[in-house]
Amino acid sequence: MIRALYTAASGMSAQQANLDTVANNLSNSATAGFRRRRMQFEDMVYQNMITPGAAQSQQTVSAGLQIGLGTRSAATEMIMTQGDFNQTGNSLDLAIQGQGFFQVSKPDGTIAYTRAGSFHMNSQGSIVTAEGDALLPAVTIPANSTSITISQYGVVSATTPGQTAATQLGILQLATFANPGGLSSLGGNLFQQTASSGNAITDSPGGTSGIGTLQQGYLENSNVDVVAEFVQMILAQRAYESNSKVVHVADDMYQQINGMVR
């Protein structure tokens, strides 16, 4: 009975982490460029009462008797499916049609990556995120620009008063990874490369690496499917209730045994 208590408790703990993941997905259902996560579980160590394959006699081999000791949350897998596009009409809102990431420079000089393309201009005319992190490669837009154009291939152009044609200001680059699911979430719509993701592979939008193209005036919505998350929440709740029931049953059986030895 004691084993059953701890085994069921491990299931309750794992489902609590699962519910935490679902809650985070739902809370970010309106976050631009957000990538939902899915909890992965694995069974824990087994207690071998009889080792599988052990010889019971000269003619027979045992199938074994193993009792599992529960489950645990092993990892949260980041789902990289594309979110829907939302047209904003803002010239500095950019959506990536493909698997690439924008590169931004953090205050400490490190490079972070994001799918959220809601950019702005700072006082120096540089394109930055809402937190003020500069988009890389850096592009400076003249303060008196009357229009800003960013092509699907990342070419940034601007028109100033007195000009009949736009002036090219720079070319944006995107980054991709061998395993984007291995990126580490930093918060603030930012990711950081890890040994699991591999090093960033940079290229211009629409390049030969298949990194994707840009859509000016659009933002990529979160890829959270609210209906699917509610279903997952119900499943997590039912699994939690089932493990809780096991705890109560094991406790009742243990109570009966204690009553017998009085």
FENLINFEN-V173078 format. One record per residue. NEAR is the number of other ideal C-beta (glycine too) atoms within 8 Angstrom. Layout:
NEAR / NEAR
This chain:
9 / 7 / 9 / 11 / 12 / 10 / 12 / 14 / 11 / 13 / 15 / 12 / 10 / 13 / 13 / 9 / 10 / 14 / 12 / 8 / 12 / 12 / 8 / 9 / 12 / 12 / 6 / 11 / 11 / 5 / 9 / 12 / 13 / 14 / 10 / 13 / 11 / 8 / 12 / 9 / 10 / 7 / 7 / 10 / 4 / 9 / 9 / 9 / 6 / 8 / 7 / 9 / 6 / 9 / 7 / 6 / 5 / 3 / 3 / 6 / 7 / 12 / 4 / 10 / 7 / 9 / 8 / 9 / 11 / 12 / 10 / 10 / 12 / 6 / 6 / 9 / 9 / 11 / 10 / 7 / 5 / 6 / 11 / 6 / 10 / 8 / 6 / 8 / 5 / 7 / 9 / 11 / 14 / 13 / 11 / 17 / 9 / 10 / 9 / 11 / 14 / 15 / 14 / 15 / 11 / 10 / 5 / 4 / 5 / 7 / 9 / 13 / 14 / 13 / 13 / 13 / 16 / 11 / 10 / 9 / 8 / 9 / 3 / 5 / 9 / 12 / 12 / 13 / 13 / 5 / 6 / 8 / 12 / 11 / 15 / 9 / 8 / 10 / 11 / 8 / 13 / 8 / 5 / 6 / 10 / 6 / 8 / 10 / 11 / 13 / 9 / 10 / 10 / 14 / 8 / 15 / 12 / 13 / 11 / 10 / 5 / 3 / 8 / 2 / 5 / 9 / 9 / 7 / 9 / 8 / 9 / 14 / 12 / 17 / 13 / 14 / 14 / 5 / 8 / 11 / 9 / 11 / 13 / 9 / 7 / 8 / 5 / 5 / 11 / 13 / 11 / 10 / 11 / 8 / 5 / 6 / 13 / 9 / 5 / 11 / 10 / 7 / 11 / 11 / 17 / 9 / 8 / 4 / 7 / 8 / 15 / 13 / 10 / 16 / 11 / 11 / 9 / 13 / 14 / 15 / 10 / 13 / 11 / 11 / 7 / 8 / 6 / 7 / 14 / 9 / 8 / 10 / 11 / 8 / 8 / 12 / 10 / 8 / 11 / 13 / 8 / 9 / 13 / 10 / 8 / 12 / 13 / 8 / 9 / 13 / 10 / 8 / 9 / 11 / 8 / 8 / 9 / 8 / 7 / 6 / 5 / 4
